[in-house]
Structure formats: structure tokens, C-alpha cells
């Protein structure tokens, strides 16, 4: 099995984040958990994830509590969207799981299997 460098971005209250952690734990894959409420993604990490998931819109959680900010992001020009999401990471659907240049949004065990 090749070496994976897994990062899980999520929140303690997110059910799917807990499931993602359990998925990697059960397979004895080391991972780093980053709580978006405490730390958040760096701008570079966010850009890398956006590229991996083929666009910022795929990263946004349609069921987010902060509907006003989400609506605002949808109306911003693309150049400003990334900044707004960077400042408001509560809009991101969790978990975001990264493995180098690859990334997924939400609970995606079918994709993670292909990384092993």
C-alpha cells in the first residue's frame, strides 16, 4: 500500500466527518484531523481542494445554516468567491478529505478506496 497523506477537514459536530475518521482508523491509515471551527484551511489548501473537486460550487454546503452568506457567494464574481469562502469556511460541506493533490467533499468511501 502506498503512503497516503490524509487530511480531514471537518468539525466535531459533523456526523460525516466522524464517519470519515472511522473509515481511515479502521484501515489503520494515519490521518490529520483539522477542525475548521478552530483552524480552517489555508488559502493554498483551499485553492488546491477547489481544483481537486472541480470548482468552488462543489465545495459549498447547500444545507448550511448561514444562508445569507451562501447566497452572497453565489452572486459574487468568481474572483471574489474564493476570498469570501476563505473568510467563511462554515460554508464548506464537510468533511473535506485531502490526499496530496486529490480531495473529496462529503463522505466518499468509494473514492478513498481508489487512493489505497
SEFI-563721 format. One line per 10 residues: number of its first residue (from 0); for each residue x, y, z of C-alpha. Coordinates in steps of 0.02 Angstrom, whole numbers, plus 32768, in hexadecimal, padded with zeros to 4 digits. Example, Ala and Ser with C-alpha at 12.3 -4.5 7.8 and 13.67 -1.06 7.14 Angstrom:
<sites>
0 = 8267/7F1F/8186 | 82AC/7FCB/8165 .
</sites>
This chain:
<sites>
0 = 8000/8000/8000 | 8048/80A8/7FD0 | 805F/812F/8052 | 7FC6/819D/805F | 7FCB/824A/80A9 | 7F19/825F/80E4 | 7ED3/8300/812B | 7E1F/8307/8165 | 7DD5/83B5/8172 | 7D34/83B4/81D3 .
10 = 7CE0/83DF/8277 | 7CC7/837E/8317 | 7C0A/8385/8303 | 7C09/8347/824F | 7BCA/8295/8244 | 7C1B/8275/819A | 7CC3/82B4/81DB | 7CBA/8234/8267 | 7C90/81AD/81E7 | 7D25/81E1/817D .
20 = 7D98/81D6/8215 | 7D54/812A/823C | 7D6F/80F3/8187 | 7E2A/811B/818E | 7E3F/80DD/8240 | 7DF5/8033/8213 | 7E72/8025/8184 | 7F01/805D/81F5 | 7F23/80F1/8183 | 7F73/8182/81DE .
30 = 7F18/8226/81C6 | 7F1B/82D6/8209 | 7E77/831D/8245 | 7E64/83D9/8230 | 7DD0/8429/8286 | 7D90/84B1/8213 | 7D44/850D/82A7 | 7DEF/851B/82FA | 7E6C/8528/826C | 7E21/8528/81BF .
40 = 7E79/850B/811B | 7F05/8577/80DF | 7EE7/85D4/803D | 7F5A/855A/7FE1 | 7EFF/84C3/8028 | 7E58/850D/7FF7 | 7E94/852F/7F45 | 7EDB/847F/7F36 | 7E36/8433/7F71 | 7DD0/84A0/7EFB .
50 = 7E3A/8461/7E69 | 7E2C/83AC/7EA3 | 7D6D/83B3/7EB3 | 7D5C/8411/7E0E | 7D1A/84B5/7E4C | 7CEA/851A/7EE4 | 7C30/84F4/7ED0 | 7C54/843C/7EF2 | 7C9F/846C/7F98 | 7C0A/84CF/7FD9 .
60 = 7B8A/8481/804C | 7ADA/84A5/800A | 7A92/847E/80B7 | 7B00/84F8/8116 | 7AB2/855E/81A4 | 7AFF/8600/8165 | 7A8E/860F/80CC | 7AAE/86CA/80B8 | 7B69/86B8/809F | 7B4D/8621/802E .
70 = 7AD6/8687/7FC2 | 7B55/8714/7FBD | 7BE0/869F/7F82 | 7B71/8661/7EF4 | 7B5C/8713/7EB4 | 7C11/8748/7EC1 | 7C83/8748/7E2A | 7CF4/86B0/7E27 | 7D8E/8713/7E58 | 7D3C/8746/7EFD .
80 = 7CE8/86A0/7F25 | 7D85/864A/7F64 | 7DAC/86DB/7FDA | 7CFC/86D8/8021 | 7D00/861C/803E | 7DAF/862A/8088 | 7D69/86A8/8105 | 7CCB/8640/8123 | 7D03/858B/812B | 7C60/855A/8180 .
90 = 7C1A/8557/80CE | 7C84/84C1/80A1 | 7C31/8417/809C | 7C8E/83A2/8111 | 7CF1/833B/8119 | 7D70/8372/8099 | 7DED/82E4/808B | 7E93/8308/8038 | 7F19/8291/7FFC | 7FA0/82F9/7FAA .
100 = 7F53/8346/7F0F | 7EB4/82DE/7F1D | 7E1F/8314/7F84 | 7D6B/82E6/7FA5 | 7CD8/8341/7FF2 | 7C60/82E4/8063 | 7C67/822C/8091 | 7CB5/81D6/7FF8 | 7CF9/8129/8027 | 7CEA/80ED/7F72 .
110 = 7D68/8171/7F3D | 7DDA/8156/7FD4 | 7DE7/809D/7FA8 | 7E38/80CD/7F03 | 7EC0/812D/7F62 | 7EFD/8092/7FBE .
</sites>
